[in-house]
Each structure stands twice: as C-alpha cells, then as structure tokens.
Amino acid sequence: MVSRRTARAALGHGWLAGIGFYLTATYWLPATIERFSDYAGWLSILMFVGYCTLVGVQFALFGYLSAKLRRAGSLLIYPVVWVAIELLWPSIFPWQYGSTQFQRLTLIQVTELTGVYGISFLLIWFGALAHMAIERWGADRPPAHFRAHIAAFIATVALVLCFGWWRTNDVADYLAERAPMRVALIQPGQLQHDTLPVWWHRCRQLSQTIDEPVDLICWPESAVGRAYHIQETDLKPPPDAQPGSREAFRPYREPQSHLLFGASSWDTTASGEKFFYVSALLSDKQERIIDRYHKRSLVPFGEYIPGEKWFPSLRRFSPWPVHFVPGPSGDPVIAPDLARIGVLICYEDIVASMARESVLRGADLLVNLTNDFWFGQSPALRQHLQLAVFRAVENKRYLLRSTTTGATAVIAPTGRIIAQAPFGDPHALLATIHTAELTTFYTQWGNVFAWACCAAVVIISVRRFLARGSRAKSG
C-alpha cells in the first residue's frame, strides 16, 4: 500500500513488488520458452527475468500515481488508477487482477457490463478498505469518510451480486428454449516433442470411439501436420498417412458430423513468396473443407520475431522454417444450419477484444483450439482455462476448448465449467450445448468502464497540476 509513502518510494517499492509477483506467478515460463522456441536454458531464463522486470513497471506506476494523486479521505483513487493501468499497459499475455475470481460465478456476471476490470476495481477497493481498517484498528470511532466508504462498498457489492443472481437465472431460461447441439472435444494427451506430427492419429482414434451422434467434433491446434493451400477444399490425410487414403483421415465411423481442426494454410504473394497461416479448418459431412479461420495474434519469438516486418533478416532466429503471418479478421466460420463459430487459436481466448470482435461479426458459439503442450504440467494449463472463462461471460456464449494436453473444457455462458477432461490424458469429451444470440453491453461497447477510469485519472491529474500552479502563484 502506498498511503504513507512518497511518490518516489512508492515507485521503487511497487516495482520490486511487481517483479516478485511475476517471478512467483509465472515461474513456469522459462521451461515454456525453451520448449516452444528451442532457445538455450540460460537464454530462456534471461528472457524470463527481463520480462518480469519489464511488466513489474505496471506495479511501479500504480504506486507512483496513487501516491501522487491520493487525497485524505479518498480511497477510490486506488482502484481507479489500477484499472486505468490494467487497460493501458501493453502486454503480450493480458492478465487482469479480477481474473482470480473466475469461480465466483454470481460475482463475475457483472463483467458483461464492465469487463474483468469491474472485478479488479472491487478487489482493489476492498484492499484499500482493509488497509485503512488495519491502520485505524483500536481507534474509538472511525472517521466519517471511512464509514461512508464501507457503506458504499457494501451497497455496490450487493448490487453486483443481485445482478449476477438475476442474470444467471435469466440466461438459463434463455438457453432452455434453444435447440441442443451435441459436441465432442478431442484431447490427444501428452506426447513427446518428436512425435507431434502423429497427433492426428491419436485424435482420429479418440474420435472413432464416439458411439453416439454428434454435430461437431473439435481437434486442437496443430492436430494435423499438413499445410493446406488457401483455396483447397479437399480433406486430405496428413503426409505420413497411406498414399491416397481418405479413410485413414476420416474422423468418425461414418461422416455424419462437422469437424473443426487445427492445421496450417499457405498462399503466395504477388512476387511468388510463400507464407503460412496458423489455421482452423472446418469440414462438412461430405468431408469437404467449407470454411477456415486464420490466427490473428501470433506468439512472439515462436511464430514470429518482433521487428521482422521492418528487418526481415530477423526471421533466421525463428524456430520455425516457414514464415507465418497473422490472419485478417475475426469473421466466424459457418457450419450451415448448425452454428456460426467464433474461432480463437491458442492464447487468443485470453484476449477479450478477439472474442468480442467475433461475436460482433455474428458468432453464436466460441471455440478455442489450443496446443498447450509447451506448458508441460505447469500451472499455466489451469491459468489459461481460468482466464478463458471470462470470454464466455462477457459475451454470453458457450466457449469450447479443445487442447492437446489440457485444459479441454466446456464453459457455459455464465462461466460455469460444465465438463472438463483430465489434464494430460487422452480423452474425448462429450457435452450438450446451445448456440446463443444474446447481445451484452460489453460486446456492444467494450471497455467503457475502464476508459472512464482512465478519464478520471486524467481529470484528477490536470486538476492537481492546476491547483499546484495556483498555489505557486499565490505564494
């Protein structure tokens, strides 16, 4: 807490706190960098420490601005500043403090109005109140402004919980009137790095075990080790299958379901240069590719090297022999008479704007295809799932997660995880879901709440600056 520190001291202490937090919370990152990028262990550790040092500045800024802008009796400056920094701070892997409350389903329904930032606001507000309560412990009578803050906080939380209770029941009633849809999410399980191309064999085997009709089967990112031309519509088997063997690829005993699977697509520029997309391809019941989605947010130092757009020679540091480019849009892939699927590949399901864009473009179902092999058995698997929960709540859509090793899961529009596969084990997860066409305030308008906090910080800062100027002139 920065209530009794100078701005400079709060800056330093906040930075140290931020570095310590990220070193602890993301200790699994060096091993992930080493697996994904094939960098040496020492280089992965060096990059990790540099990353923690950089993102720790977020805490430093919070301490500095809070100390500069605080005023006796005002506690709201702390959550306002924190939310403003969360929104504006550039991050490769977005994370908000409010994401820690993913299991508080009644509480987090408010994110369809405020995004996760609303939960962050409440948590920081509570922390400020708790700190002041500790400081005032033993006082005969708490100050009036403290009692007012306690009353305002309790009233706000009560309103949030009432909204959450009402909205949870309202959404349940809505879904009960929608046509059911049966899905199967395939998790091939833990495999060694050198056997990644045979993931499709495991996916096919698991799909063949399904003994009931399903409408949609999902295989994860990287499931098929084959690159399809951008215009190709033939559902061909991977390169290591028997030549000409369509049967070897068939995902179902009989072709009676749609299949959404991770692969890659390629095309050429006008000059003849070949480039690739990380893609999700949708095939129909006749085993024809009918639509596809291209990953919009590539993983740095893996699928691209930062700065390669201006310095193409940097591509030689990429662990991949091909040149990946980001996809053009979040348009949903269309399964006729079934669903308009907003696809999110890899960590795109933790980027709120990407799910929101897909829903704005007409998606009535969200599907995430992820290759989480790189995380091993670390807490990152669970953290990824926890962050993804909020995409379902913000947009009031089912979110299906088909991953290689975990966490394959079905998340309801209220954020409840209704089915989940065991971590690391081969599994075919079946569930009944519903498409949805609800429109939330957050989907329509985005981070209005967080931008309001930014505006408040600017206004308070300008007023303080002008007030100091006036005092200087009068003095």
C-alpha positions in Angstrom: 0.0 0.0 0.0 1.2 3.5 -0.8 -0.8 5.6 1.6 2.1 6.8 3.7 4.9 6.7 1.1 6.3 9.4 -1.1 5.7 9.0 -4.8 9.4 8.1 -5.4 9.4 5.5 -2.6 6.1 4.1 -3.9 7.6 3.8 -7.4 10.5 1.7 -6.1 8.6 -0.5 -3.8 5.9 -1.1 -6.4 8.5 -2.1 -9.0 10.0 -4.6 -6.5 6.6 -6.0 -5.6 5.7 -6.4 -9.3 8.9 -8.2 -10.1 8.4 -10.5 -7.2 4.8 -11.2 -8.1 5.6 -12.2 -11.7 8.7 -14.2 -10.8 6.4 -16.2 -8.5 3.2 -16.4 -10.6 4.9 -17.3 -13.9 7.8 -19.4 -12.7 6.9 -21.9 -15.4 7.7 -19.5 -18.2 11.4 -20.3 -18.8 10.6 -24.0 -19.5 7.8 -23.0 -21.8 10.1 -20.6 -23.7 12.7 -23.3 -24.1 10.2 -25.9 -25.4 8.5 -23.5 -27.8 11.5 -21.6 -29.2 14.3 -24.2 -28.8 16.4 -21.5 -27.1 19.1 -22.5 -24.6 18.1 -22.7 -21.0 20.2 -19.8 -19.9 18.7 -17.6 -22.6 15.2 -18.6 -21.6 15.9 -17.7 -18.0 17.4 -14.4 -19.1 14.4 -13.6 -21.2 12.1 -14.5 -18.3 13.9 -12.2 -15.8 13.8 -9.4 -18.4 10.1 -10.0 -18.9 9.4 -9.9 -15.1 11.5 -6.7 -14.8 9.5 -5.0 -17.6 6.0 -6.0 -16.5 6.9 -5.1 -12.9 6.8 -1.5 -14.1 3.0 -1.8 -14.0 3.1 -2.1 -10.2 5.6 0.7 -10.0 3.3 3.0 -12.0 0.4 2.1 -9.7 2.4 3.0 -6.7 3.7 6.3 -8.1 0.3 7.6 -9.5 -1.6 6.5 -6.4 0.9 8.4 -4.2 0.8 11.4 -6.4 -3.0 11.6 -6.7 -4.2 10.4 -3.3 -6.1 12.7 -1.1 -7.1 12.4 2.6 -10.3 10.5 2.9 -10.4 9.3 -0.7 -9.9 5.5 -1.3 -11.4 5.3 -4.8 -8.2 6.7 -6.3 -6.5 3.3 -5.8 -9.0 1.1 -7.9 -9.4 3.9 -10.5 -5.6 4.1 -11.0 -5.2 0.3 -11.1 -7.9 -0.2 -13.7 -6.5 2.6 -15.9 -3.1 1.0 -15.8 -4.5 -2.5 -16.5 -6.3 -1.2 -19.6 -3.4 0.8 -21.0 -0.4 -1.4 -20.0 0.9 -3.2 -23.1 1.1 -7.0 -22.5 1.8 -10.0 -24.6 -0.4 -12.2 -22.4 -3.2 -10.0 -21.0 -4.0 -10.6 -17.3 -6.3 -8.7 -15.0 -6.4 -8.9 -11.2 -10.1 -9.6 -11.4 -9.4 -12.9 -13.3 -8.6 -14.5 -9.9 -12.3 -14.6 -9.1 -13.3 -16.9 -12.0 -15.0 -19.3 -9.6 -17.3 -16.7 -8.1 -19.9 -17.1 -10.8 -22.6 -14.7 -9.3 -19.9 -12.0 -8.8 -18.4 -12.2 -12.3 -21.6 -11.8 -14.2 -21.0 -8.0 -14.0 -18.2 -8.5 -16.5 -20.8 -8.4 -19.2 -21.1 -4.7 -18.3 -17.6 -3.8 -17.2 -15.3 -6.5 -18.5 -12.9 -8.1 -16.0 -11.9 -4.6 -15.0 -15.0 -4.2 -12.9 -13.9 -7.1 -10.7 -10.4 -5.7 -10.5 -11.9 -2.4 -9.3 -13.8 -4.1 -6.5 -10.8 -6.1 -5.3 -8.5 -3.1 -5.1 -11.3 -1.1 -3.4 -11.6 -3.9 -0.8 -7.8 -3.9 -0.3 -7.8 -0.2 0.3 -10.6 -0.5 2.8 -8.9 -3.4 4.6 -5.6 -1.5 4.8 -7.3 1.6 6.3 -9.2 -0.6 8.7 -5.9 -2.1 9.9 -4.4 1.4 10.3 -7.4 2.6 12.3 -7.6 -0.5 14.5 -8.2 0.4 18.0 -9.5 3.9 17.3 -12.5 4.9 19.4 -14.6 6.0 16.4 -13.7 5.5 12.7 -13.7 8.7 10.6 -16.9 9.6 8.7 -15.3 9.2 5.3 -14.2 5.6 6.2 -17.7 4.7 7.3 -19.1 6.2 4.1 -16.7 4.1 2.0 -17.7 0.9 3.9 -21.3 1.6 3.2 -20.7 2.4 -0.5 -18.6 -0.7 -1.0 -21.2 -3.0 0.7 -24.0 -1.4 -1.4 -22.0 -1.8 -4.6 -21.2 -5.5 -3.9 -24.8 -6.2 -3.0 -26.0 -4.7 -6.3 -23.4 -6.7 -8.3 -24.5 -9.9 -6.6 -28.1 -9.2 -7.2 -27.4 -8.6 -10.8 -25.4 -11.8 -11.0 -28.1 -13.9 -9.4 -30.8 -12.5 -11.8 -28.6 -12.7 -14.9 -27.6 -16.3 -14.2 -31.2 -17.4 -14.0 -32.2 -15.3 -17.0 -29.5 -16.9 -19.2 -30.5 -20.4 -18.0 -34.1 -19.7 -19.1 -33.0 -18.4 -22.4 -30.8 -21.4 -23.2 -33.5 -23.8 -22.2 -35.5 -22.6 -25.2 -32.7 -23.0 -27.7 -32.1 -26.2 -29.8 -29.5 -28.5 -28.2 -26.2 -29.3 -30.0 -24.0 -32.3 -29.3 -20.3 -31.7 -29.4 -17.1 -33.8 -28.9 -13.8 -32.2 -27.9 -10.7 -34.3 -28.6 -7.7 -34.1 -26.3 -4.8 -36.3 -27.7 -2.8 -36.1 -24.5 0.8 -35.8 -23.6 3.2 -36.8 -26.4 6.9 -36.4 -26.9 8.1 -33.4 -28.9 9.4 -35.6 -31.8 6.0 -37.2 -32.2 4.0 -34.0 -32.7 3.1 -34.9 -36.3 1.2 -38.1 -35.2 -1.2 -36.2 -33.0 -3.8 -36.7 -35.8 -3.5 -40.4 -35.3 -4.5 -40.1 -31.6 -7.3 -37.6 -32.5 -8.7 -40.0 -35.1 -8.5 -42.9 -32.7 -10.4 -41.0 -30.0 -13.0 -39.7 -32.5 -13.6 -43.3 -33.6 -14.6 -44.3 -30.0 -17.6 -41.9 -30.0 -20.6 -44.2 -30.2 -23.4 -41.6 -30.4 -24.4 -39.0 -32.9 -22.6 -35.6 -32.5 -23.0 -32.4 -34.5 -19.4 -31.1 -34.2 -16.1 -32.6 -33.4 -13.2 -30.4 -32.5 -9.5 -31.3 -32.8 -6.9 -28.9 -31.2 -4.4 -26.6 -32.7 -1.6 -28.4 -34.5 -3.6 -31.6 -34.7 -2.9 -32.2 -38.4 0.7 -31.9 -39.5 -0.3 -30.8 -43.0 -0.4 -27.4 -44.8 -3.4 -26.8 -47.0 -3.5 -24.3 -49.8 -5.7 -21.3 -49.1 -8.2 -22.4 -51.8 -8.1 -26.1 -51.1 -11.3 -27.8 -50.3 -10.3 -31.5 -50.3 -9.9 -33.1 -46.9 -6.7 -34.8 -47.5 -4.8 -37.0 -44.9 -1.6 -35.9 -43.3 1.7 -36.6 -45.2 2.5 -39.7 -43.1 -0.8 -41.5 -44.0 -1.1 -44.1 -46.7 -1.0 -42.5 -50.1 -4.5 -41.6 -51.3 -6.0 -42.9 -48.1 -9.1 -40.8 -47.3 -10.4 -43.5 -44.9 -7.2 -43.0 -42.8 -8.3 -39.4 -42.1 -12.0 -39.9 -41.5 -12.6 -38.6 -38.0 -15.9 -40.5 -37.5 -17.1 -44.0 -38.1 -19.4 -42.5 -40.7 -19.1 -38.9 -42.0 -22.1 -37.5 -40.2 -20.6 -34.6 -38.3 -18.7 -31.4 -38.9 -15.1 -31.4 -38.0 -13.1 -28.3 -36.8 -9.4 -29.0 -36.7 -6.1 -27.2 -36.3 -3.7 -27.2 -39.2 -1.9 -24.6 -41.3 -2.7 -22.8 -44.6 -0.4 -21.4 -47.2 -0.5 -18.9 -50.1 1.9 -16.9 -52.1 2.5 -13.2 -52.6 2.4 -11.5 -55.9 6.2 -12.0 -56.1 5.8 -15.7 -55.5 7.0 -15.7 -51.9 5.3 -18.5 -49.8 3.7 -17.6 -46.5 1.7 -19.5 -43.9 -1.2 -19.1 -41.5 -1.9 -20.9 -38.3 -5.4 -22.0 -39.2 -8.6 -23.8 -38.1 -10.3 -25.6 -40.9 -14.0 -26.7 -40.9 -15.1 -29.7 -42.9 -18.7 -30.7 -43.5 -20.4 -34.1 -43.5 -19.2 -34.8 -47.1 -15.6 -34.3 -45.9 -15.1 -31.1 -47.8 -13.4 -28.0 -46.3 -16.1 -25.4 -46.3 -14.6 -22.6 -44.2 -11.4 -21.6 -42.3 -10.1 -19.2 -39.8 -6.5 -17.8 -39.5 -4.9 -17.0 -36.2 -4.8 -13.2 -35.7 -2.4 -12.9 -32.8 0.9 -14.8 -33.3 3.2 -15.9 -30.5 6.3 -13.7 -30.3 9.7 -15.4 -30.6 7.9 -18.5 -31.8 5.6 -17.9 -34.7 7.2 -14.5 -35.4 10.2 -12.5 -34.3 9.4 -9.0 -33.1 10.7 -6.4 -35.6 10.8 -8.9 -38.6 8.4 -6.7 -40.5 11.0 -4.0 -40.8 14.1 -6.2 -40.6 13.3 -9.5 -42.5 16.7 -10.8 -41.6 15.5 -11.4 -38.1 13.4 -14.3 -39.3 16.5 -16.5 -39.2 16.1 -16.5 -35.4 12.7 -18.1 -35.6 12.5 -21.8 -34.5 10.1 -22.5 -37.5 11.4 -22.9 -41.1 8.3 -21.2 -42.5 7.1 -17.6 -42.5 3.8 -17.2 -40.5 1.6 -14.1 -40.9 -1.4 -13.1 -38.9 -5.0 -13.6 -40.1 -7.0 -10.7 -41.5 -10.2 -10.9 -39.4 -12.3 -12.5 -36.7 -15.2 -13.5 -39.0 -16.9 -16.6 -37.7 -16.6 -19.9 -39.7 -20.0 -21.0 -40.8 -21.4 -24.5 -40.3 -24.7 -24.3 -42.2 -27.8 -24.9 -40.1 -25.6 -25.6 -37.1 -23.5 -22.7 -35.8 -21.6 -19.6 -36.6 -18.3 -20.4 -34.8 -16.0 -17.7 -33.5 -12.6 -19.4 -33.5 -9.9 -18.5 -31.1 -6.5 -20.2 -31.6 -4.0 -20.7 -28.7 -4.0 -17.8 -26.3 -6.4 -15.7 -28.3 -9.1 -16.8 -25.8 -7.4 -14.7 -23.1 -7.6 -11.5 -25.3 -11.0 -10.1 -24.7 -11.1 -8.0 -27.9 -10.8 -11.0 -30.1 -13.7 -12.9 -28.7 -15.7 -9.7 -28.7 -14.9 -9.0 -32.4 -16.0 -12.5 -33.4 -19.3 -12.1 -31.6 -19.9 -8.7 -33.1 -19.4 -10.3 -36.5 -22.1 -12.8 -35.8 -20.6 -15.7 -33.8 -23.1 -17.6 -31.8 -20.6 -20.0 -30.4 -16.9 -19.6 -29.4 -14.3 -22.4 -29.9 -10.7 -22.3 -28.8 -8.2 -24.7 -30.3 -5.0 -24.8 -28.3 -1.7 -26.6 -28.3 -0.7 -26.3 -24.6 2.0 -29.0 -24.9 4.6 -26.2 -24.3 3.4 -25.7 -20.8 4.1 -29.2 -19.7 2.3 -30.0 -16.4 2.8 -26.5 -15.0 0.0 -24.3 -13.5 -0.1 -22.5 -16.8 -2.6 -25.0 -18.1 -5.1 -24.1 -15.3 -4.3 -20.4 -15.6 -5.1 -20.4 -19.3 -8.5 -22.0 -18.6 -9.2 -19.6 -15.7 -8.6 -16.6 -18.0 -10.7 -18.0 -20.8 -13.8 -18.3 -18.5 -14.4 -14.6 -18.8 -14.7 -14.6 -22.6 -17.9 -16.8 -22.2 -19.3 -14.4 -19.5 -18.5 -11.2 -21.3 -20.2 -12.2 -24.5 -22.8 -14.7 -23.1 -21.7 -17.5 -25.4 -20.6 -21.1 -24.8 -16.8 -21.5 -25.1 -15.5 -24.8 -26.1 -11.8 -25.5 -25.5 -10.1 -28.4 -27.4 -6.5 -28.6 -26.3 -3.7 -31.1 -26.8 -2.9 -31.8 -23.1 -5.3 -29.6 -21.1 -7.5 -28.0 -20.1 -10.1 -29.3 -22.6 -13.4 -28.0 -21.3 -16.9 -26.7 -22.0 -17.7 -23.3 -20.4 -21.3 -22.1 -20.2 -22.2 -18.5 -20.9 -22.4 -17.9 -17.2 -18.7 -19.0 -16.7 -19.6 -22.4 -15.2 -17.3 -25.2 -16.4 -19.8 -27.9 -17.1 -17.4 -30.6 -18.4 -13.6 -30.9 -18.3 -11.1 -33.6 -19.5 -8.3 -34.9 -17.2 -5.1 -33.0 -17.6 -2.5 -34.7 -19.8 -4.7 -37.8 -20.6 -6.2 -38.8 -24.0 -9.9 -38.1 -23.8 -13.0 -37.5 -25.9 -15.1 -35.0 -24.0 -18.8 -35.0 -25.0 -21.3 -32.4 -24.0 -24.6 -30.8 -24.9 -24.5 -27.1 -25.6 -26.7 -24.4 -27.2 -25.8 -21.5 -29.6 -26.8 -18.1 -28.3 -27.6 -14.7 -29.9 -27.6 -12.5 -26.8 -26.0 -9.1 -27.0 -24.3 -7.8 -23.9 -23.3 -4.3 -23.1 -19.6 -5.3 -23.1 -19.9 -6.9 -26.5 -21.5 -3.8 -27.9 -19.5 -1.1 -26.3 -16.3 -2.7 -25.0 -14.2 -1.3 -22.2 -16.3 1.8 -21.4 -15.9 1.3 -17.7 -12.1 1.0 -17.9 -11.9 4.0 -20.2 -14.0 6.0 -17.7 -11.3 5.2 -15.1 -8.7 6.5 -17.4 -10.6 9.7 -17.9 -10.9 10.1 -14.2 -7.1 9.7 -13.7 -6.5 12.4 -16.4 -9.1 14.8 -14.9 -7.7 14.4 -11.4 -4.1 14.8 -12.6 -5.0 18.0 -14.5 -6.8 19.4 -11.5 -3.9 18.7 -9.2 -1.5 20.3 -11.7 -3.6 23.4 -12.0 -4.1 23.6 -8.2 -0.3 23.5 -7.7 0.1 26.2 -10.2 -2.4 28.4 -8.5 -0.8 27.9 -5.1 2.6 28.7 -6.6 1.3 32.0 -8.0 -0.4 33.0 -4.8 2.7 32.1 -2.7 
